[in-house]
């Protein structure tokens, strides 16, 4: 009986080892949609809709997106049309990002760092003319931004600090100061200040 238990244990051990080696071998060869012994997604994955049309290709490492992720337009073509390319690191957007028009022309490009938009971002009209461009810092607009018309002519500039439109903030601060000054004059003249509305 003891010999039977040991033999059974050895057989199960060998089978488990062979199973793990086979899964590992499949992931190493780039075979899509593989999981490891813990059921975590590993390597390249291809996602299709209910009609069997490819809608996404993504790399996984330990069940987290890690590497290039491509999403595709639903199109009646033999080759899928890329809609978006995003790089991931340990489950967060990190690295170059591009979004495309259906025509294949670049729509938007920029960079993510630790899941947040970072440094220069640019959005284009479909003909390649810059629609707007500016910088992000930790996911918030920061610095000078330029907004153009379809011909590429400058429409206006905006300056941001930590995501706040500095011109709009200055106008709001000026309006608040003017109201405060008017209320102070009314109080001095004996007229009660207006009550805030809800």
ChimeraX attribute file (.defattr): number of C-alpha atoms within 10 A of each C-alpha:
attribute: neighborCount
match mode: 1-to-1
recipient: residues
	/A:1	6
	/A:2	7
	/A:3	8
	/A:4	9
	/A:5	10
	/A:6	11
	/A:7	12
	/A:8	12
	/A:9	12
	/A:10	12
	/A:11	12
	/A:12	12
	/A:13	12
	/A:14	12
	/A:15	12
	/A:16	13
	/A:17	11
	/A:18	12
	/A:19	14
	/A:20	14
	/A:21	14
	/A:22	12
	/A:23	16
	/A:24	17
	/A:25	12
	/A:26	17
	/A:27	19
	/A:28	13
	/A:29	10
	/A:30	14
	/A:31	15
	/A:32	18
	/A:33	18
	/A:34	19
	/A:35	20
	/A:36	18
	/A:37	12
	/A:38	8
	/A:39	10
	/A:40	13
	/A:41	21
	/A:42	26
	/A:43	25
	/A:44	23
	/A:45	20
	/A:46	15
	/A:47	15
	/A:48	12
	/A:49	10
	/A:50	7
	/A:51	6
	/A:52	8
	/A:53	15
	/A:54	19
	/A:55	19
	/A:56	20
	/A:57	18
	/A:58	23
	/A:59	24
	/A:60	24
	/A:61	18
	/A:62	16
	/A:63	17
	/A:64	17
	/A:65	23
	/A:66	22
	/A:67	21
	/A:68	20
	/A:69	21
	/A:70	19
	/A:71	19
	/A:72	19
	/A:73	17
	/A:74	15
	/A:75	13
	/A:76	9
	/A:77	7
	/A:78	6
	/A:79	9
	/A:80	16
	/A:81	21
	/A:82	20
	/A:83	22
	/A:84	20
	/A:85	20
	/A:86	22
	/A:87	23
	/A:88	25
	/A:89	19
	/A:90	15
	/A:91	17
	/A:92	18
	/A:93	23
	/A:94	22
	/A:95	20
	/A:96	17
	/A:97	20
	/A:98	20
	/A:99	20
	/A:100	20
	/A:101	17
	/A:102	16
	/A:103	12
	/A:104	12
	/A:105	15
	/A:106	20
	/A:107	23
	/A:108	20
	/A:109	19
	/A:110	21
	/A:111	21
	/A:112	23
	/A:113	19
	/A:114	16
	/A:115	16
	/A:116	16
	/A:117	23
	/A:118	22
	/A:119	17
	/A:120	16
	/A:121	20
	/A:122	18
	/A:123	20
	/A:124	21
	/A:125	19
	/A:126	17
	/A:127	12
	/A:128	13
	/A:129	16
	/A:130	22
	/A:131	22
	/A:132	21
	/A:133	19
	/A:134	21
	/A:135	20
	/A:136	23
	/A:137	18
	/A:138	16
	/A:139	17
	/A:140	17
	/A:141	23
	/A:142	23
	/A:143	18
	/A:144	14
	/A:145	19
	/A:146	16
	/A:147	17
	/A:148	18
	/A:149	14
	/A:150	15
	/A:151	11
	/A:152	15
	/A:153	12
	/A:154	14
	/A:155	12
	/A:156	11
	/A:157	13
	/A:158	15
	/A:159	17
	/A:160	20
	/A:161	14
	/A:162	14
	/A:163	15
	/A:164	14
	/A:165	16
	/A:166	16
	/A:167	12
	/A:168	13
	/A:169	12
	/A:170	11
	/A:171	11
	/A:172	12
	/A:173	12
	/A:174	12
	/A:175	12
	/A:176	12
	/A:177	12
	/A:178	12
	/A:179	14
	/A:180	13
	/A:181	12
	/A:182	13
	/A:183	16
	/A:184	15
	/A:185	14
	/A:186	14
	/A:187	12
	/A:188	10
	/A:189	9
	/A:190	9
	/A:191	11
	/A:192	12
	/A:193	14
	/A:194	9
	/A:195	6
	/A:196	5
	/A:197	4
	/A:198	3
